[in-house]
C-alpha cells in the first residue's frame, strides 16, 4: 500500500464515548452528588454533561451569570426551583431549563424528596469549576461563599450581586 493510500484510508474506529450507569467521574459537594458523564474531552470541548442528585432541602449556589457558556438543566425526577432574576420557576420531571450567557440564575431543591437533573455546559468551560470546589473541600478548607466566588471567577462567571 502506498503512503498516500494509507493516509486517505478511513479511520477504523471513531472515538465513541459510552458511559454506563456506574461510570463517569463523581464529584460530591455537600448534599449534591454530581456524576460527570462527558467533560468535553470527547466533544472537542463543545459540550459537557453531568447528572446531579440534589438531596432534599439542598440550597444551590448564589445567583450568578456565565459570560461564555450556555447551561441547560433537564429534570429527570423530583422538583428543582430555579430562580432567574427575581422570578421563581418550579421545574418538575420532564422540564428543560436553558440559561443563556449573561442571565442571572440559581437552583435549589426546596422539597422533601431528592431531585435528579441532567446538566449541559456549552462549551465545557464550567465542569472544572465543580472539580475546583471539590479540591477546596478535599484540602480541608471550608467551602465558603468566597471560595465559590473565587472558583467562579476562573470560569468567566460572576455572582449576580445586583440581585442580593
Secondary structure by P-SEA (a helix, b strand, c coil): ccaaaaaaccccccbbbbbcccccbbbbcccbbbbbccccccccccbbbbbbbbccccccccccccccbbbbbbbcccbbbbbcccccccccccbbbbbcccccbbbbccccbbbbbbbbbcccccaaaaaaaaaaaaacccccaaaaaaaaaacccccccccc
